[in-house]
Amino acid sequence: MSETKLNLIAGNWAAGESEAENRNPSDLSDLVGMFAQASTQQLQDTLDQAQVAQLEWAAYGLERKQSVLMNIGNELMARSEELGALLSREEGKPLAEGKGEVYRAGQFFTYYAAECLRQLGENADSVRAGVEIDVRREAVGVVAIISPWNFPTATASWKIAPALCYGNAVVWKPANITPASAVALAEIIAKQDIPKGLFSLVMGSGRSIGQQLVESPKVNAISFTGSVPVGKGIATAAIQNLTKVQMEMGSKNALAVMDDADLDLAVSLALGGAFGGTGQKCTASSRLVVHHAVHDSFVEKLVAGTKAMKVGHALEAGTQMGPVVSQQQLDENLAYVDLGLSEGAELACGGARLEMPHDGFYMSPGVFLNTTNDMRINREEMFAPLTSVIKVGSYDEALSVVNDTKFGLTSGIVTQSLARSTHFRRHARTGVVTVNLPTAGTDYHVPFGGRGDSSYGPREQGKSAAEFYTTVKTAYISAGTPS
Ligand code: NDP
């Protein structure tokens, strides 16, 4: 039996009120570990200590804070091979993606390490004579971070790094399906020069410990990434205490392929965007909006490319797409395949459960053809290795289909026309827009977020993160006249 991994409660590693088992979705015979589930009392204890620790941390010198964040980032990058393998083992993404994610997580910390030294405010003269004004940002206080399983290390890091950078305490509730990556990150943070209890790890189910966390009046701000229904519940809980909230949720991203597109590029962007991370990305290209003039040749190459994808164990060399994360997700994906067929879509390939040498949650990547934008498979986030082709007659129709969704995270266009790409960049109603690039894959030094049901509250990442993790104070100073 493996040793149970503990929570970090008020600065101490602590056993929980129960334990949860975590298995490898590529091979269910592989037990990743047992993980403590935090109790209500532990949550209260850690929140109380976080309030004390936050004041101490906010008073640290800038260079001391900078060095903490730099150390975390450097260790993540240096250990990206080892921690990436752990991530891939428990989440199911191919090893290269796991390693890349951990490395990127390190970059979030080193970026915000630098931001520690760039905490500039504003100053102004008052309209009153002899009075000066100083506008500065201060920490919000105790921040609750609720993160998903699909990017267990990166999503958490792009929240934890700015939260710490701007002087806050963090209570982190990771997704219970990917706890090993969470413990690994928490171990790196816990050994730094930080006040006791500044950073807490509270593993447990979202419905119990997560809900208690977001309902707590001791929490000053909540940053959440996950599904729309859970996000709406969190916002409802947050408003009871007037807690600041920021949420990144689902999407239904479209990649528009125009008649002047480089088709090989378009197909490679579509394959990567639709099936990278087994399609379990909020930025996945789940709608491929294709000009009729290139539709047939695009589809031919797309289907050939999809059929050629190697599905396999996340840690095996050559695997291009790993398993789905869980039995529940697999069941939902297969239900979407049935739904698409019942709506009249044609399944050109894939979309089926795969039997492999290891017992895991495998399915083949699937492409729907002859779909219309009003089908449920084109309106709901499936979070599956499934994509739909929607044929359109013109650029204008493509843009209107891209924008016809309640979501609005990312969108992309593949075209060689400067005029179309410029018009698209200006008129696509999404928070992120790409030209001749995948809809997935974003940088860390610029804002990330969407419109509509995709996001709520201030943007994440880059300098925009300061908007959420700080509160502004305006000071008026009358210094008098020197004697
Ligand atoms: P959820 O929204 O259920 O989970 C996201 C996080 O919220 C997890 O840490 C979860 O904990 C936690 N949580 C769940 N319920 C509550 C609650 N009542 N209060 C506080 N925290 C809570 O997403 P799932 O993981 O179940 O995935 C379901 C669907 O959500 C996916 O199929 C996909 O469509 C979408 N999704 C979108 C993501 C994105 O990046 N846009 C990311 C992940 C999911 P726990 O898991 O431990 O219960």
Boltz pocket constraint, residues with backbone or C-beta under 6 A from the ligand:
constraints:
  - pocket:
      binder: B
      contacts: [[A, 146], [A, 147], [A, 148], [A, 149], [A, 150], [A, 173], [A, 174], [A, 175], [A, 176], [A, 177], [A, 204], [A, 205], [A, 206], [A, 207], [A, 208], [A, 209], [A, 210], [A, 211], [A, 212], [A, 214], [A, 225], [A, 226], [A, 227], [A, 228], [A, 230], [A, 231], [A, 233], [A, 234], [A, 248], [A, 249], [A, 250], [A, 251], [A, 281], [A, 282], [A, 381], [A, 382], [A, 383]]
      max_distance: 6.0
